[in-house]
Amino acid sequence: MVSVGEPAGIGPDLCLGLAYHALPPLVLIGDPECLRRRSLELGIAIHLNLWQPEDPWPASRSGELTVFPVPLARPCRPGKLETDNARAVLAGLDRAVALLQAGLADALVTAPVHKGIINDAGIAFRGHTEYLAERCGSDQVLMLLAGRGLRVALATTHLPLRDVANALTQKGLEQSLRILHQGLRQDFGIDEPRILVAGLNPHAGEGGHLGREEIEIIQPVLETLQREDWRVTGPWPADTLFTPELLEDADAVLAMYHDQGLPVLKYHAFGEAANITLGLPIIRTSVDHGTALHLAGSGRAKIHSLLHAIQVAANMVRQRRIFVA
């Protein structure tokens, strides 16, 4: 399933473009009228079929899309956010989770939502990752971005920078690494993952002179996992961690915070990477970009990341079946 995301953003544009790509059969979750209007604005010839959970899963046909309808409160206009539509955006995610938990779909791929407008509507919302974790009852999940052979996971996600150090604990870091290790095995088929772990502070703390998180939090966790014969190393200084010599011997990197790891990943593979949530009982991937309100309805939005996210989700479905077997 593919959620359309923020209707005023480029989500509808990207989803409409899926009609002309060879993809596994999929169902969009969103407002059919929004998609119809956007197709007229973009000049895309499209046929929309409506779908309900009691219907058979649709076949994939060029020029056609199937939609599980979740109506908006107000008609959407490209680039114009509406607080009244925020609840419909989240309702689509809720319904997707319910369908996945009922075994009626294999995976969820999400187009971007706008965190600001959801919060402006009076709904506390930090992001897809945290919202889906709550809806699935998962105590801890992990954000992993992957593209062009590089995988970067985050020990903390959408936090103000001043809160990051206090959010790092031995228990939380160990759980993040266990989720990453399991995800690399079951979702990517890597039997013995090689993981590089970044330090938090400049120069990985400079032996405690620039911070003690590496000594008191990160290193003890790594030693625990190394005693279990894990191939995990660190804490590495983040400014030299992302170099070819180190990365060629790694399957993934665990960064300590959002803007420590993701600028490198996005410089390397922006537009061709997928955002993956590990630790959920469902498979969820997403694009590596935001709503791009300035591009909505312009015909200039690029579909590559959404296509990659769909392909990654399909690969994860196949790999989990093999792993379980």
Secondary structure, 3 states (H helix, E strand, C coil): CEECCCCCCCHHHHHHHHHHCCCCCCCEEECHHHHHHHHHHHCCCCEEEECCCCCCCCCCCCCEEEEEECCCCCCCECCECCHHHHHHHHHHHHHHHHHHHCCCCCCEEECCCCHHHHHHCCCCCCCHHHHHHHHHCCCCCEEEEEECCEEEEECCCCCCHHHHHHHCCHHHHHHHHHHHHHHHHHHHCCCCCEEEEECCCHHHHHHHCCCCHHHHHHHHHHHHHHCCCCEEEEEECHHHHCCHHHHCCCCEEEECCHHHHHHHHHHHHCCCCEEEEECCCCCEEECCCCCCHHHCCCCCCCCHHHHHHHHHHHHHHHHHHHHHC
